Amino acid sequence: HLICGLLCGCSSYPGVDFDTSKEHHGASQFITQQKPSLVKYFFMRLREDGPAPLDPDEVASLVGSADLALIESVATKPRVTWIGHATTLVQYRGINYLTDPHLTQYPFSNGFYVEPRYTQPGLSFEQLPPIDFVVISHNHYDSLDRDTVAMFGDSVMWYVPLGLKRWFLGRGISADRVVELDWWQSQRFNDRVEVTMTPAQHWSKRNPWDTNESLWGGWVVEIDDFRSYFVGDTGYNDSYFKEIGSRLGPFRLAMIPIGAYEPRYFMAGHHVDPAQAVDIHLEVNALQSLPIHWGTFQLTTEPILEPAQLLTSEMNKRGLPPEQFSPIKIGETLILD
């Protein structure tokens, strides 16, 4: 998504009433702290070696077996299944929701510019239980996949960042199936479920004309007594996560990105590294965190297994119980006791 996103250009989006009294609203686009630089991008491509060739044994070590009988059952305890990249299935007391579902092969509109996924989804579309709603963090291609959206269509409710509803309507999704929210806004799915959008440090772009015309962020979902937090794509921010923890935490479950962080001189503003992911885990007061946004697409230059290795090392270095924030395999389910 960086290749497409860095081909600059922007225009106003008439579907958004920008409120310049808010720090993240500009006059005609949303404001990011770390807008990617085309110059830095080409410098990176000239300076950096590509990632090491994928080792088939390392790829195989990332993939587990999904427990389909468990997934099809009603979750009396909260549980989360990692489907791959930023796609998770969260289940509790008959409610099933997905984060950033991506079930196809390429993290772009086609396979010409990018490599296909090197690990397949832990669950296929046909293996998923009935999904109640989906939360979308932002419009980059590895988080918002056109063909996956078409699979679900109007069968789910879509919670999307401000400015992104028009994209869904353009793909035939009914207006009453898309809820568009700004940071800190909430919407009830039903009398048991509340969904709230939260800040993140990132940006948005799908073509040369829509720079930051839709927002980006994370999502807090409260189902009865179970509160979960999907961070979305983000760089580290000194204030956002402390405020999220203070206002909406603690969280029984947080889904925190740990990959796509190298080289740091280019990626630091947009994606956290594993040490910063641990900072987020602590600052939002998560009892349990699941590492996501790694192990699926080769988006940046770090080795395939490094994010998980560095996460484990960082938890040990800080004297934190490893099981609080530990990698699982794609397809596996974490049950929260």
SULZIJO-V419285 format. One record per backbone hydrogen bond with DSSP energy under -0.5 kcal/mol. CO is the residue of the C=O (numbers start at 1). NH is the residue of the N-H. E is the energy in kcal/mol with one decimal. If there is no record, write none. Layout:
CO,NH,E  CO,NH,E
//
This chain:
1,5,-2.4  2,6,-2.1  4,7,-1.4  6,8,-1.4  9,211,-1.2  12,14,-0.6  13,16,-1.7  16,18,-1.1  18,20,-0.7  19,22,-2.4  22,25,-1.7  24,31,-2.2  28,13,-0.5  29,26,-1.9  37,41,-2.1  38,42,-2.2  39,43,-2.2  40,44,-2.6  41,45,-2.3  42,46,-1.9  43,47,-2.4  44,48,-3.0  54,56,-0.6  55,59,-2.5  56,60,-2.5  57,61,-1.6  58,62,-0.6  59,62,-1.4  60,63,-1.2  62,330,-2.9  66,68,-1.2  67,71,-2.4  68,72,-2.1  69,73,-0.7  70,73,-1.1  74,76,-1.0  75,93,-3.4  78,336,-3.0  79,91,-2.7  80,334,-3.2  81,83,-0.7  81,89,-2.4  82,331,-3.6  83,122,-2.7  84,87,-2.5  85,293,-2.1  86,88,-0.6  87,83,-2.1  87,84,-1.2  88,90,-0.5  88,99,-1.7  89,81,-2.5  90,97,-2.6  91,79,-2.0  92,95,-2.1  95,92,-2.2  96,132,-2.7  96,133,-1.1  97,90,-2.9  98,135,-2.4  99,88,-0.6  101,145,-0.7  105,117,-2.5  115,107,-0.5  124,127,-0.6  124,128,-0.7  125,128,-0.9  132,157,-1.7  133,98,-1.7  134,159,-3.0  135,100,-2.4  137,217,-1.5  140,143,-2.0  140,144,-2.6  143,145,-0.6  144,146,-0.6  145,149,-2.5  146,150,-1.9  147,151,-1.2  148,152,-1.3  149,153,-2.9  152,155,-2.4  153,156,-0.6  157,134,-2.7  157,159,-0.5  158,160,-0.6  158,179,-3.4  159,136,-2.4  160,181,-2.3  161,164,-2.0  162,215,-3.0  164,167,-0.6  164,168,-1.2  165,169,-2.4  166,170,-2.2  168,171,-1.3  168,173,-2.1  169,172,-1.6  174,177,-2.0  175,178,-1.3  177,158,-3.1  178,180,-0.5  179,160,-2.8  181,162,-1.8  182,185,-2.0  185,197,-2.2  187,195,-3.0  190,193,-0.6  192,224,-2.4  193,189,-1.7  193,190,-1.1  194,222,-2.7  195,187,-2.5  196,220,-3.0  197,184,-3.0  198,218,-2.0  200,202,-0.9  201,235,-2.2  204,212,-2.6  207,210,-1.3  209,11,-0.6  210,213,-1.9  212,30,-3.3  218,198,-2.5  219,221,-0.5  219,230,-3.2  220,196,-2.7  221,223,-0.6  221,228,-2.8  222,194,-2.0  222,224,-0.6  223,226,-2.6  225,227,-0.6  226,223,-3.0  226,228,-0.5  227,252,-1.8  227,253,-1.3  228,221,-2.4  229,231,-0.7  229,255,-3.0  230,219,-2.7  234,272,-1.5  235,201,-0.5  237,241,-0.7  239,243,-2.3  240,244,-2.5  241,245,-2.5  242,246,-2.2  243,247,-2.9  244,248,-2.6  244,249,-0.9  245,249,-0.9  251,287,-3.1  253,229,-2.0  254,256,-0.6  254,290,-2.8  255,231,-2.2  256,292,-2.4  262,301,-1.4  263,266,-1.3  263,267,-2.8  264,268,-2.1  267,270,-1.9  267,271,-2.6  268,236,-0.7  269,235,-0.5  273,277,-2.1  274,278,-1.7  275,279,-1.6  276,280,-2.3  277,281,-2.4  278,282,-2.1  279,283,-2.9  280,284,-2.4  281,286,-2.1  282,285,-0.9  285,250,-0.5  285,251,-2.0  288,254,-2.0  289,326,-0.7  290,256,-1.9  292,258,-2.3  292,259,-0.6  293,259,-0.8  294,85,-0.8  296,118,-2.4  296,119,-0.7  297,299,-1.4  303,306,-0.8  303,307,-0.6  305,309,-1.9  306,310,-3.1  307,311,-2.1  308,312,-2.3  309,313,-2.2  310,314,-2.5  311,315,-2.3  312,316,-2.1  313,317,-2.6  314,318,-1.7  315,320,-2.5  316,319,-1.3  321,324,-2.1  322,325,-1.5  324,289,-3.2  329,332,-2.2  330,64,-2.7  332,82,-1.8  333,335,-0.6  334,80,-2.1  335,337,-0.8
//
